[in-house]
């Protein structure tokens, strides 16, 4: 029996889940109605047609990316916290982020994170062009890192892989380096090292 009570937020939640699992092409009004156990007409009542539904998902994604709150006792730590949160949020919803980009709202989506970074670089004593450069450097690092991670996630199995390619001779007779390069990269640690080094460099000049 079809559901008689349904909210707009429940519809958007279910639609977002379908997009996350199957991409925008996997979202149809019939599939969404089946997922919610309701009639297609009920979906139209709450969110309009499919394009209006996609627009609503994009708007909600933009709003969610605007809820980044810095944490930490000092500006450098708070900047790193913004970078970590932004990376996590971008990785959690790749298909939705792609939809935001396709609708020309990428800059608007990043604005709240940029504003949070502006506040922290000001607190660290940076002003003017140097402050702007710091804000953009952190943003570009995060976005670039996420894109590399996405490409690695979707890449086919590599043959030969890193473990087959690195030898002591290839690392200028540094066996410890060769051994380290044969092991898989730790994305969390690498991101932490990268963003901390960048922020330290930006704030100390």
N, C-alpha and C positions, 0 to 999 in steps of 0.2 A: 504493500500500500504506500503511495507517495507521501512524503513528508508534508505536513501542513504548516509547520513553522520553520522559517529559514531566515537568516540574516545576511546582509550584504557582506559582512566580514567573513562569514562561513563560506560564502561563494568565492570570495577572493582567496581565502586560504586554500581551498580545494583546487582552484585554478592555478595558483602558484605552485602547488605540489605537482600538478600534472606537467607544468612547464619545466620545473626542475628535473623531472624524471625523463621527459620525452622531447623537450624543446617546444617552441611555439607551434610547430606544425602538428604536434601531438595533442593540442588543445582544441577540442570541438565542443560545441554546446551539448550535443548528445552524450558525449563521453563524460562531460562535467556533470550533467544531470544524473547519469547513471552512478557516478561516484558519490553524489550527494543523496541518491535515493529519492529524487524528486522529478517533476515534469520539466521539460525544456521551457515551457511558458513561464515557469516560476523563475528560471534563470534570467530570462529576458526582463521580467518584472523588476528584479533587483539590480541588474547591471547593464541592461540594454543589449545590443547585439554584440557579436564577437569582437569587432573593432573597438567598441566602447569598453568591453571587458579588458582588452589588451591595454588600452589607454589607462584604465583604472589600476591595472597591475603595475604599469610603468610609474604612475604617480605615487603609488604606495612604496615602490622600491626606492624612489628618490627620497621620500620622507624617511624611510628606514635608514638610509645612508646618512641622513642628516642628524641622527641621534648619537653620534660619536662624542663621548665625553672623555677628556684627558684625565689620566691618573698619575700620581707620583708627587714627591715633595719638591722637585726642582724642574725647571723648564726642559732640560735635556731628557729627563725620564718621561715627562708628559708628552713630548714630541714623539718619542719612541712608542709610547702607549697608543697614540693616535695612529701611527704607522701600522702597528700590529693589528689594531681593531679594523682599520680600513682593509688591510690584506685579508683578514678573516671574513669580513662581510662580502668582499668581492668574490672570494673563492666559494662562498656558501650559495651564491645565486648567479652562476655564469650566464645562463640563458636569459634571465631577467635583466642582467646588466647589458647583454647584447641588444635586448629590446629597447632599453633606455637609449643606447647609442644610436640605434636605427631611427629613433624618433627625434634625434637631435637635442637630447636633454643631458648629455654627458657633463657638460660644463656646470650646469645647474646642480647635477647630482653631487659633484665634487666640491661645490662651493662651501657647504658647512664644514667639511674637513679642512679645507683651506683656511677658513676663518678661525678654526680652532688652532691651526698651526701659526697663523698670524699673531694671535694672542700670545702664544708661547715664545715665538722668536722675539717679539717685543719685550717680553719679560726677561729674555736672555740678553737684551741690550742691542739687538740688531734693528736697524732702521733703513728705510728707503730701498734702493735697488738690491742691497745686500740681503735685506729681509725677504724681499720678493724671490730672490734667487734661492734662498734656503727653503722657502715654502714649496717652490716648484721642484727643487731637487728631491725633497722627501716624497712628494706626490709621484714624480716620475719613477723613482726607485721602486715604490710599492707597485705601481701599475705594471712596470716592466717585469718585475719579479713574478707577479701573478700570471702574466702572459707566458713567461718561460715555464712556469709550473703547469699551466694548462697544456702547453705544447708537449711537455714531457709526459703528462698523464695520458694524452691521446696518441702518443707515438707508438709505432709497432715495436716489438721486441728487437733490440739491436744485436746484430751479429756481424762482426765481433763487438762485444761490449767493452766497457771501460776496463774490466778485469783482464781482458785479453790484450789490451792495447798498451798498457803502461808497464814499463820495465825500468830497472835501475838505470840502464843506459839512456833511456828516453827522458829521464829526469835529472840528467847531468850527475850521475852517480850518487843519487840521494835515495837509498833504499827505503828509508822511512816515508819519504814523499811518495815514492812509487806504491808502497803498500797502502797508503792513505787514499791515493787516487783510484785504486782498484776497488775500494769499498764504495757502496752507494752513498750519494750525498745525503746529508741530513738537512732537509729544507728548513725546518724550524731553527736549528742552530745557525745555519748559513744566513738566514734572513736576519736573525738577531745580531750576528757579527757585522753584517753589512750595514744595517740601519744605525747601529750604535757608532760604528766608525764614521759614517757619513755625518751624523748629527754632531759628533765630537769635533770633526773637522770644520763644519759650518759655523759652529758656535765659538770656536777658538780662533778662527780665521787663518 
